[in-house]
Structures are given as C-alpha cells and as structure tokens.
Amino acid sequence: MAWWTACALILFLQTALILGHWPWPDEYQAVQLAVQAPKFATLLDWLHYEGHPPLWYMLLRGLAHVVEPLDTLWLAALLLAIPAQCLILFAGPFTRMERLLIALSEFVLFDFLTISRSTTLGTMLLLFAMAVWRKRWVWLAIALLPLCDFLFGAISGIFLLLKSREKALWWPGVAVWLVSSALAVWSVWPAPDTVSALVPRGIVAGSALWLQQMSGLLIPFQGGVAPQWNSPVQPIAGVAWIGFLALCWVDMRGEPFHRLMLFGFIGLTLAFSVAVYPLGLRHLMLIALLLILLTWHAREKGLAPSAAFRLWLAVAAISGIATATIAFTKPFDTAHLAIAEIRRQGLEDKHWMIFPDWRVSGLAAQSGMRFEQIEQHCMLDFVRWDHRTTLLDPERLTDHLRNEIERHGRSYLVSDMKITTVPLDVLAPLATIPAGYDGLSYYLHVVGPGAAEKTVNLSDCVPDKHPLRKLR
C-alpha cells in the first residue's frame, strides 16, 4: 500500500508541476513556429534557422488541431511525462526506493518532464527504449530519437552500438534509423543567413564554462545558494565536476564498454561546447540521464549500482523536491506579469519595440502583440535567427533610439536587460518586472517621453505567417 501511495503522489506532483508551470520564451517559440507556419513545408524551412529537428513541432502542430495553441505545451508535457514516470516506477530494474529517487530527481521531475520542450519527448523515448530493450518496439524509439535533437541522436547511436555488441542488430530498424538521422541532419542544416544565438568562447574559456556547468550534475540544485534555473551550482561550481566524473567512472566499473560510451558522450558535449556553441546546464543534464540509462542496462545484466550511485540519486531527489518547492512559490517566467503591467497602464495598443529580440516569444504569444525589431525596422512575434544585435554599445544604442524617435515619435520598449546608460530624454523607465525562477527580468521603458506619438506601419520580419490561433 505504501508503494502505490508513493507512486500516486509522484504522479500527482508531476501533474501539478506541469499545470502550474509558466513557460519561458523558448517553449512559446516552438508553439509559434508549429502553428503559425501556413504549411508544413514552411515550418521545415523555418527550422533551418532553429537548429532543432521537426518531431516536437509536429507534435505541437497536431495537438493545436484539437486544443488552443497555448494549451499544447502543458498537454504535450502531460501526455509524455506521465507515461515516462510510469516507465521509471514500474518498468525499471531498480529497487523500489531507487525508482522513487529517479522519479523525484531534479533532472526527471523538473527539467525533463515539467519544462515542455523536445527534451520531454526525447526523455520519454529513451525510457521507452530501455523498457522494451529486448523487443522490436525498441527500434521505433531508436529511429525517432535523432528527430528530437542532436544529443538525443548521439544517444541513439550509443544504443545502436550496444545492440551491435549484443549481436542484436535488426537491419530494417537500422535502415529506418539511418533515414531518420539523414532527415534530422537535413532539417537542422543552417540557412545561409543563420546566426547562432551563442558564439564559441574559445578552447580555454569554453572548457572552463563547460566544467562549471558540469558541476551542476553532481548536486543538481541549480544556482546553489542563490537558486536560479540553468545556473552553475554555487559555491561548488568550480570543483564539483570532479566528483561527478568520479561517480561515472566508479559506477561503470563493471562495464568497460558502458564507461567508454558514457565518457565518449561527455567528450562530445565538451567538443560541441567549444566548437559550435556553449551548451547550458539543461543540455548537459542528458549526461546524467545517460548514466541512469546505462546503469539500467547493466542492472538487467545482473550488475548492481554502486553505493555512490545510490547516494547521488538521493541528492538528486532532494534537489528535485527543493526545485518543486520553488516552482510552487514563484513563477518560472514572468512574461505574463509584464503583459499585465502593459495592460494596466493602457499601453497594449501602442507601438512597442524589443531589445534584444530573443525574449519576444513569451510576450507576443500571451498577448497577441507584435514588437519592432529596431535594427531591421520590422515587426516580429517570434525570433528568426538571422540577425545578431550590434547595439550593445551604449552610444550606438542611444544614437539608434534617437533615430527611432525621429521616425516614429514616442514609442515603448521592453528588454530583459537593465538599461541605465541611455539619457532619460531618450529612454525613461516605466516598470520593472522581477525575474522568475528562470532569472529573466522584464524592463519596460518609454522611448522619447517628450515626443508626440505617430502612426507606425511596418512590415513583418517573417512574412506570410498565420496568427497564433487554433488550427482547423
């Protein structure tokens, strides 16, 4: 009875976290792309600017045929998270206590199954693959993983190597995986004018940042003494990676091939972070999930997890409960509060600009507003990654805003940065919306407070798109 009660409480907790979650801009961006593309071919074209394969967007687009677009995020998360938790609780080859700890771990409970992204879909597929490892159904999961994300595709490659080592390759499944991988590569191949949201920092700085993020895998309470999502765990961010790598080495002691696969994946994330763009802690958490999955695989072969692994699960579960507590006491993102303040001041129908533009999705999706991309002089409601701002220098920003005042008169601007270097006659503060758990604050300003308003008509930055509405 105690076991079933504990399982029911975990499923209830997971459901409550999903239903109470305020999505952040990246979650809304996926919905906007999925729904606002007039045709599926248009969506595929847009994804060349995103760097993400289409499977998650296809799921959201399908759900948007039956529910309102903004409801697709929590519905998709719920439809994936509950089966994923059931796979952990009822299909994993661990002790009951170990299964409870995995289900409550910060990685699983919050980052993978509450935040609604392609990671949610990929996590469910990984768990499904382990649960049906000896059955043909495993090849469906393996084939779909590359269509979730590059790192999930890499893990699917590890699964193929494990199958090969077991002499259990099923060649039709391998052929489908190859086709799926090719489609995934084609779908993320950058458009000629694509720019990365983040740029490599060089070998030394990039490696140091990667190590700092890796430390968050040993004790996954993000931010540490100053809790904040996707932030290094302070004050151990500089050293805890040593403990996590030691844990990986010790736990894989009975399976040298598993150890090779795990550390190969770890090395891949380092190379990617240095050469392509820096991976955040939320991406590196897949290393922790891979450690759990490889331990699952070894456990089915009769090898027991190490005492260090069990202790780590307990720490991860405590971190998960602590994170859930934060999630119930403050919103994850506060874009909805920024919209409420704009409406309270009667400014919803005014001309708004956004700087920089990468936080526009959460604001636009919830309000229906559009915002001017001030350097391209066009209106947007989601980000197209074909431009990187050149206005971070205060003097350049001031000069640009003065030109905007001449063109458009008095306008309004929202930013996720506190701008204090621009003269008050150019940019005056209106309100500050404190950050949620994701650390994003919203700062509202009036541009040219002494200028008269003018009628502004600008074209869309991304033409020929649908408004965010229910699909029919």
Helices and strands as residue ranges (DSSP letters): H 2-19, H 25-36, H 40-47, H 55-63, H 71-91, H 96-104, H 106-106, I 107-112, H 118-131, H 138-144, G 145-147, H 150-165, H 171-188, H 203-214, G 215-217, H 240-251, H 256-275, H 281-300, H 307-329, H 335-344, E 352-354, G 357-359, H 360-367, E 371-373, E 378-380, H 394-408, E 411-415, E 427-433, E 442-447
